[in-house]
Structures are given as structure tokens and as C-alpha cells.
């Protein structure tokens, strides 16, 4: 019965053009975009992470594009993060974006101060433009706590879908 509930949530999310395939049972993740048409230059991609109570403070989130017709590049100067969700913005958080030179399509968002358990944070990434090719684009999210030299914990796979801009 539990699997049927998960499947129905996935089907429901799929029908609305966004989907998270949960890997971690401790973090909640959501993804959305302001414009889902191809080649649009004014879009923002929102990746929201809810840090569960009892979790270690969160220092960084790495997003790696794992599917899509082309690699999406992000504008570090115009990307940001804030407490809350994309529709309920709160305090702005100082962050830096670091592109991983060893892996195409990967960017790490580092928070100036570790985020405590129980917070919800949204990462607002500004692409230079939406991809030219329509279809599904998947991003694997990983979180790393403060003062830990590990690869991080997988949060899940976020899905954005882009449609032709006619």
C-alpha cells in the first residue's frame, strides 16, 4: 500500500510537469521554474530543500544535471538562496556558486553560514537561458553538512520539463 501511495504521488507530480524521485527519506525537495518554454532568457529555477529536525547543519548543496538535451549553464552573479519556498520567500542567504571543473553540468551552492535543522531553504538558480531543446531535464541533488569531508547525502532527483517556444 505504501508503494502505491508513492507511485500515485509520482504520477500526480508528473502530470504537473515536475517530479522528485525520492532517494533520501530525511529531506524533502521540490523543483520549479518561472518559465518552462525553450530558449527563454528570463527564467529562474527554484530548488527547495527542507532540512529535517535532528539533521546536521547544512553547508552546501551540489546539483548535477543527469539528463537533458543540452547542459544548462548558470549565472553565478544572479543566482541566490533564501529561507522559505519559492512562493513564501524569507531571509536572503549569502551563498557562492562553484562550478565543478571535473564534471560538466555540476554546480555547488555553498552557504556562508551552515543552515540549522528544521529550516526550509530555496536555491534560486538563474540560467543564462533555458535550453534550446525541449524535454525532461533531471538534476541530482546532494547535501553536505558543515565540517564534513564526505561526498554528501543524496537528496533525490529533481525534474524540470521544457516545452517548445512557438
C-alpha positions in Angstrom: 0.0 0.0 0.0 2.9 2.4 0.8 4.4 1.8 -2.6 1.0 2.6 -4.3 0.9 5.9 -2.4 4.4 6.8 -3.6 3.5 5.8 -7.2 0.3 7.9 -7.1 2.3 10.9 -5.8 4.8 10.5 -8.6 2.1 10.2 -11.3 0.4 13.3 -9.9 3.6 15.3 -9.8 4.5 14.1 -13.3 1.2 15.4 -14.7 2.0 18.9 -13.4 5.4 18.9 -15.1 7.7 18.5 -12.1 8.7 15.4 -10.2 11.1 14.4 -7.4 12.1 10.8 -7.3 12.9 10.4 -3.6 16.1 8.7 -2.6 16.5 10.1 0.8 13.8 9.7 3.5 15.1 12.6 5.6 15.0 15.6 3.3 12.1 17.0 1.3 13.0 18.5 -2.1 10.9 20.4 -4.7 11.8 22.0 -8.1 10.1 24.5 -10.3 10.8 27.1 -13.0 9.3 30.5 -13.7 9.3 29.8 -17.5 9.1 26.3 -19.0 9.4 27.4 -22.6 12.7 26.7 -24.5 15.2 29.4 -25.2 13.7 31.9 -22.7 16.4 34.1 -21.1 14.5 35.4 -18.0 13.8 32.1 -16.2 14.7 31.2 -12.6 14.9 27.6 -11.4 13.9 27.0 -7.8 15.2 24.0 -5.8 13.7 23.9 -2.3 15.2 21.7 0.4 13.6 21.1 3.8 16.2 20.2 6.4 14.6 17.8 8.8 14.7 18.2 12.6 17.7 16.4 14.1 19.8 16.7 10.9 23.3 18.1 10.9 23.6 21.7 9.8 23.7 22.0 6.0 26.7 23.7 4.4 26.3 23.0 0.7 24.1 21.5 -2.0 25.5 20.1 -5.2 23.2 20.0 -8.2 24.3 17.8 -11.1 22.4 17.6 -14.4 22.0 14.0 -15.3 19.5 14.2 -18.2 18.6 16.7 -20.9 19.2 17.7 -24.5 21.9 20.1 -23.5 23.9 21.2 -20.5 22.4 24.2 -18.7 24.8 26.9 -17.5 24.0 29.1 -14.6 24.8 32.8 -13.9 26.5 32.9 -10.5 26.1 36.6 -10.1 22.3 36.4 -10.4 21.7 33.2 -8.5 20.7 33.3 -4.9 19.2 31.4 -1.9 16.7 32.3 0.8 14.8 30.8 3.7 11.4 29.5 2.7 9.9 28.3 -0.5 9.6 29.9 -4.0 6.1 31.2 -3.1 7.0 32.2 0.5 10.3 33.9 0.5 12.1 34.8 3.6 15.6 36.0 4.7 18.2 36.1 1.9 21.1 33.8 2.5 24.7 34.7 1.3 25.9 32.0 -1.0 28.6 31.3 -3.5 28.2 29.1 -6.6 31.2 26.9 -7.6 31.2 25.1 -10.9 32.8 21.7 -10.7 35.6 21.6 -13.3 35.8 17.8 -13.2 32.1 17.3 -14.0 30.0 19.0 -16.7 26.6 20.1 -15.6 27.5 20.3 -11.9 27.3 23.3 -9.6 27.8 23.5 -5.9 25.9 26.1 -3.8 27.9 26.9 -0.7 26.2 28.7 2.2 28.2 31.4 4.1 26.8 30.0 7.4 25.6 26.4 7.9 21.8 26.1 7.9 20.3 24.6 11.1 17.9 21.6 11.2 14.2 22.4 10.8 14.8 25.1 8.1 13.5 25.2 4.6 15.8 26.8 2.0 15.3 27.6 -1.6 18.1 27.9 -4.1 17.2 30.2 -7.0 19.5 29.4 -10.0 19.4 31.8 -13.0 20.3 30.0 -16.2 21.8 32.2 -18.9 18.8 30.9 -20.9 16.5 27.9 -20.9 17.7 25.1 -23.1 17.0 25.2 -26.9 15.8 21.6 -26.8 12.5 20.7 -25.2 12.1 17.7 -23.0 12.8 16.5 -19.5 15.9 17.7 -17.6 16.9 15.9 -14.4 19.1 17.2 -11.6 20.6 15.0 -8.9 20.9 16.9 -5.6 23.4 16.1 -2.8 23.8 17.8 0.5 26.9 18.1 2.7 26.8 19.1 6.3 29.2 21.6 7.8 32.8 20.4 8.6 32.5 17.1 6.8 34.7 15.9 4.0 32.4 13.4 2.5 30.7 13.2 -0.8 27.4 14.2 0.8 24.0 12.6 1.1 21.8 12.2 -1.9 18.6 14.2 -1.6 16.9 13.0 -4.7 16.4 13.8 -8.4 14.5 17.0 -9.3 12.8 17.3 -12.7 12.1 20.3 -14.9 10.3 20.0 -18.2 10.6 22.4 -21.1 8.3 22.9 -24.0 8.8 24.3 -27.5 8.5 28.1 -27.6 6.3 28.6 -30.6 
